[in-house]
């Protein structure tokens, strides 16, 4: 009888024993809610960060493009400056129509004296040149292939044919060089009408090739 009562008491005690709170349904549900909510917030925050970064990325890309364009402009400017420095001038040798023509330093000024010319008394620039025939046959410079532009960019009247005779020490005007044998080199002068200080351009053009020389003249 006593043993039966003990069993009944034990069962009653076990039935009345409370479960730990962390095993209860309401606590599990609460934890699940918090966890799900945290994951949702994390995902939302990640998307927000991505969205925030997009404008920065685009702006950075635009800045990079601008930097590249600026760098390209600088490089183009440098190339143009190099081209200017390479532009033929005094001391340069140009090849045209089988001739090598070098424009030497030491130009002088003279006066055109021809009473039958409307240019009589005009000032003329006397530019020393060296001419060499680099072709394999007799060759000379065709004066009709030469044009001269003054500082204003306007074609100047040709005057070198007024100086076609041999000068001192057998140094000719370039117009006086009728023909040269292969590999022959001579010194001469090119006479250009003076039209003020500035850049003069000597243009050689035979419709197949065009060469231009820039000469800065100061009186």
SVG drawing of the C-alpha trace seen along z (x, -y; Angstrom):
<svg xmlns="http://www.w3.org/2000/svg" viewBox="-2 -102 88 104">
<polyline fill="none" stroke="black" stroke-width="0.4" points="0.0,0.0 2.8,-2.4 4.7,-1.5 1.7,-2.2 1.3,-5.6 5.0,-6.4 4.5,-5.6 1.4,-7.7 3.3,-10.6 6.3,-10.3 4.0,-10.3 2.1,-13.4 5.5,-15.2 6.7,-14.4 3.4,-15.6 3.6,-18.9 7.3,-19.5 7.7,-22.6 9.7,-22.5 12.7,-24.8 11.7,-28.1 14.0,-27.5 12.0,-24.4 8.7,-26.1 7.0,-26.8 6.6,-30.6 10.4,-31.0 11.3,-28.9 8.9,-31.0 10.4,-34.2 13.9,-33.1 12.9,-32.0 11.3,-35.4 14.4,-37.3 16.7,-35.1 14.5,-35.5 14.2,-39.2 18.0,-39.5 18.6,-37.7 16.1,-39.9 17.8,-43.0 21.2,-41.7 20.1,-41.0 18.4,-44.4 21.5,-46.2 23.7,-44.4 21.4,-45.5 21.4,-49.0 25.2,-49.0 25.3,-47.7 22.9,-50.4 25.0,-53.0 28.1,-51.9 26.6,-52.0 26.7,-55.8 30.2,-55.9 31.3,-53.3 29.7,-55.3 31.3,-58.5 34.7,-56.8 34.3,-55.5 33.5,-59.0 36.5,-60.4 38.7,-57.7 37.4,-58.5 38.0,-62.2 41.6,-61.5 42.2,-59.3 40.9,-62.1 43.1,-64.6 46.1,-62.4 45.3,-61.8 45.1,-65.5 48.5,-66.0 50.0,-63.3 48.5,-64.8 49.9,-68.2 53.3,-66.7 53.2,-65.0 52.2,-68.2 55.1,-70.0 57.4,-67.2 56.1,-67.6 56.7,-71.3 60.3,-70.7 60.7,-68.3 59.4,-70.8 62.1,-71.5 63.9,-74.9 67.3,-76.4 69.9,-73.6 67.4,-71.0 67.8,-68.9 64.7,-68.2 64.6,-65.8 62.5,-66.8 62.4,-65.5 65.8,-63.8 67.5,-66.7 68.7,-67.3 68.3,-70.9 69.7,-72.3 68.8,-75.8 71.8,-77.2 72.1,-79.8 73.5,-83.3 70.9,-84.9 71.5,-88.4 69.5,-91.3 70.0,-92.8 68.1,-95.0 66.5,-94.0 67.9,-96.3 66.1,-96.0 64.7,-99.2 62.3,-97.2 60.7,-95.5 57.9,-96.9 59.8,-95.4 62.9,-97.5 64.3,-98.6 62.5,-96.0 64.3,-94.4 65.2,-90.8 66.3,-88.0 69.4,-86.1 69.3,-82.6 72.3,-80.3 71.4,-76.8 73.2,-73.6 71.8,-71.5 72.9,-67.9 71.6,-65.7 70.9,-62.3 69.3,-60.8 71.0,-58.6 70.6,-60.9 71.2,-64.6 68.7,-66.6 67.9,-70.2 65.3,-72.2 62.2,-73.3 61.5,-76.9 57.8,-76.4 57.7,-73.9 58.7,-76.5 56.3,-78.9 57.1,-81.3 54.7,-82.4 55.4,-85.4 54.5,-86.0 50.9,-87.0 50.4,-83.6 50.2,-85.1 52.2,-83.9 55.0,-86.3 56.2,-87.2 59.1,-85.2 62.4,-87.2 65.1,-84.5 65.1,-84.6 66.4,-88.2 69.5,-86.7 70.2,-83.8 73.7,-84.9 76.8,-83.5 77.8,-85.6 81.0,-85.9 83.1,-82.8 80.9,-81.0 78.1,-80.7 74.9,-80.7 71.3,-81.7 69.2,-78.5 67.5,-79.6 70.9,-79.5 71.4,-75.8 70.1,-74.3 71.2,-70.8 73.6,-68.7 75.2,-65.3 74.5,-62.5 76.2,-63.0 77.2,-66.6 76.7,-69.2 76.8,-73.0 76.3,-76.0 73.8,-78.6 71.4,-81.3 67.6,-81.4 66.3,-84.9 63.0,-85.7 61.1,-89.0 61.2,-90.5 57.7,-91.1 58.5,-91.9 59.8,-89.8 58.2,-86.5 57.9,-82.9 58.4,-82.3 57.4,-79.1 59.2,-77.7 57.0,-75.1 58.2,-72.6 55.4,-70.9 55.4,-68.8 51.9,-67.4 53.3,-64.0 55.1,-65.2 54.9,-68.4 57.7,-69.5 57.6,-72.7 60.3,-74.5 59.7,-77.1 62.2,-79.8 62.0,-82.5 63.4,-85.7 64.3,-88.8 65.9,-91.9"/>
</svg>
